[in-house]
Amino acid sequence: MDVELRDIDKTFGAVHANVGINLKVPAGTIQGLLGENGAGKSTLMKILSGFIRADAGEILLDGHPVIIHSPADAIQHGVGMLHQDPLDIPPMRVIDNFILGRKGGLTIGHAAAERDYKRLAEEFSFSIDPDSYVDALTVGERQQLEILRLIWLGAKALIFDEPTTGISAAQKVKLFTALRLLASQGKTILFVSHKLEDVEGLCSRVAVLRQGILVGEAKQPYTTKNLVEMMFGKEISVGARDPCAGDGKTNLSLRDLSVEDYRLKVQNVSLEVCCGEVIGLAGMEGSGQGLFLRSVAGLVRTVGGHIFLNDTDLTGHSYHAFKRLGAAFLPAARLEEGLATGMSLTEHIVLAEEAHGFFIDWDKGRELTRKRIADFNIHGTPASPVESLSGGNQQRALLALLREPLSLLLLEHPTRGLDIESTIYIWSKLKDRCREGTCILFISSDLEEILQYSDRVLVFFSGKVTKPLESKSLSIEKLGELIGGKGWPESTSGKSK
C-alpha cells in the first residue's frame, strides 16, 4: 500500500507538534522516521493510525484520500500501529488477545482463529503458545503477538513506534527479520526510532523530524554524521569515558547476598562499591538483574546474606529505611511506578520534599519547581501534568525529585527510549551525583551505555552472576557473549533454581 501524508499540521496548546509535513512512502518500503524525543514522530504516526486527528492536511492510501476517525477505522483502511507498549490485555490468553478487534470479537470461532494464528506464527518463525497468558510473555513476544494480530486484521501498512526499546538483541534480530519479510510481501513499514543504528541497519530510506518539522530525507547508504546533524541541528558527541570520581571509601557492601522469586534464584553475591563508583548490571531480560537491584533497594526481601549501606546493616529493612540512609530507586516504568499521572510537576516536587508543618506553601513550591525545571532543562511548566511530558523530560523530572545528598542511586534503564542528546544530558547529571560521592548501580540493555558509563560490570545469566569486571577490559563482543551465556569465567555466584 502506498502511503502519502500531505501538509499534516497538529498543535497541542502552544506546542506545534507537526508543521505542514509532506511524506510519501511507496508499498514494500521500510521507511525510517528519525528524530529526537519530542520531534513529532509519534504524533504524526498517531494521526495516520487514527489515535488523534490532524488540525489540517490529508492522508492518501494508494492515491485515494481517506478520513481516519479512529484506530478501528484505520485498520479497516489497512493501517495498523504497534505502540512502544503493546496494546494487549495481560490477564487474557494469547489467542483471546489475537482475535481482539475482529468483527464479532470473542464470539467468533476459536478453532478457525487458532488455525490462522498457528499458520501466521509459523510463517514468521514465532513460537508463542496460543494458550499461554500474555502476562507471562516478554516484551518481544508481546510485539510478535501484536504483529500477527495486525496482519490477521488486514493491515497493509504497519507502523512500529520505537519497537526495539526494552527487547533483547536476539528479539531485535527476529523482529527485523519479520519486518523484512513483510516488506518483501509488499506491505509498507513505517519504523519510528531515535536509534541511528536501528534505522541504518533496517530502513531503505529515512525521513528526519526536528521540532515538528520534516527537515530532510535520505536513502542508503547513510552518513551517520549527517543524520545526527539533521536530528539535532548540530554535532553530538558522547565524549571520553569518565572514570570513578570517588575517594575510595565504601558506600555499599553486599556480603553473600541471595534473593529469589518463583522463576530463579540469585545466590551469594558479594560486592563492595565505593563512593562515586558506577556499577553496570548487564544481562538479557529476566536474567536476575532486576530482582537483584530491587533487593539492594529494600523493595524485595532477601533470603540470605547482608546489605550494608554506610556501615549500617539494612538486611530485611524496608525501602523507607534505605531512603532514610540516603538510597533512592528510579524504576524503568516512569508513569506506572515513578510518577503519578494527573499530577503536575509542582505537585510532584512538593511531595518529594521533606514536609515542614501541616500546610503546603504552594508559592514556594512553584518557585522551587521553576528552579528545578531550569536546573534539569525540563521542557515544561510548573503546571504541566507529568503525562504530557516526553519520555526524556519525564526522566529529567524523576531526577529532579531526588533529594540531596544521596549515598546510593539505583536505576532501571535510566535512558531507555531517549535520544542521544537526552542520554548524554541524563548521564551528565548522574555523574554530578558521583562527584558528590553517590555510588550508582544501573541496569541497561544498551551494551554501549554499559561500557561507556560503568566503572565495573556485573553480568547476569539465568540467575548466575559474574564477579565484578573492569569495563575498560571489556568489548561489546565479549559482553554480548557473556550475556548470552558463553565464555563465562569459572568463578561466578548465583545459581538457577
HELIX and SHEET records of a PDB file:
HELIX    1   1 LYS A   41  LEU A   48  1                                   8    
HELIX    2   2 PRO A   71  GLN A   76  1                                   6    
HELIX    3   3 VAL A   94  PHE A   98  1                                   5    
HELIX    4   4 GLY A  105  THR A  107  5                                   3    
HELIX    5   5 HIS A  110  GLU A  123  1                                  14    
HELIX    6   6 VAL A  134  ALA A  136  5                                   3    
HELIX    7   7 VAL A  139  TRP A  152  1                                  14    
HELIX    8   8 ALA A  169  SER A  184  1                                  16    
HELIX    9   9 LEU A  196  LEU A  202  1                                   7    
HELIX   10  10 THR A  224  PHE A  232  1                                   9    
HELIX   11  11 GLN A  289  VAL A  296  1                                   8    
HELIX   12  12 TYR A  319  ARG A  324  1                                   6    
HELIX   13  13 ARG A  334  GLY A  338  3                                   5    
HELIX   14  14 LEU A  345  ALA A  352  1                                   8    
HELIX   15  15 TRP A  362  ASP A  375  1                                  14    
HELIX   16  16 VAL A  386  SER A  388  5                                   3    
HELIX   17  17 GLY A  391  ALA A  400  1                                  10    
HELIX   18  18 ILE A  420  ARG A  435  1                                  16    
HELIX   19  19 LEU A  447  TYR A  453  1                                   7    
HELIX   20  20 SER A  471  SER A  473  5                                   3    
HELIX   21  21 ILE A  476  ILE A  483  1                                   8    
SHEET    1   A 4 VAL A  15  VAL A  25  0                                        
SHEET    2   A 4 VAL A   3  PHE A  12 -1                                        
SHEET    3   A 4 ALA A  56  LEU A  61 -1                                        
SHEET    4   A 4 HIS A  64  VAL A  66 -1                                        
SHEET    1   B 6 VAL A  79  LEU A  82  0                                        
SHEET    2   B 6 ALA A 157  ASP A 161  1                                        
SHEET    3   B 6 THR A 188  SER A 193  1                                        
SHEET    4   B 6 ILE A  30  LEU A  34  1                                        
SHEET    5   B 6 ARG A 205  ARG A 210  1                                        
SHEET    6   B 6 ILE A 213  LYS A 219 -1                                        
SHEET    1   C 4 LYS A 265  CYS A 274  0                                        
SHEET    2   C 4 THR A 250  GLU A 260 -1                                        
SHEET    3   C 4 GLY A 304  LEU A 309 -1                                        
SHEET    4   C 4 THR A 312  ASP A 313 -1                                        
SHEET    1   D 7 ALA A 327  LEU A 330  0                                        
SHEET    2   D 7 LEU A 408  GLU A 412  1                                        
SHEET    3   D 7 CYS A 439  ILE A 443  1                                        
SHEET    4   D 7 VAL A 278  ALA A 282  1                                        
SHEET    5   D 7 ARG A 456  PHE A 461  1                                        
SHEET    6   D 7 LYS A 464  THR A 466 -1                                        
SHEET    7   D 7 THR A 492  SER A 493 -1                                        
SHEET    1   E 6 ALA A 327  LEU A 330  0                                        
SHEET    2   E 6 LEU A 408  GLU A 412  1                                        
SHEET    3   E 6 CYS A 439  ILE A 443  1                                        
SHEET    4   E 6 VAL A 278  ALA A 282  1                                        
SHEET    5   E 6 ARG A 456  PHE A 461  1                                        
SHEET    6   E 6 LEU A 469  GLU A 470 -1                                        
END                                                                             
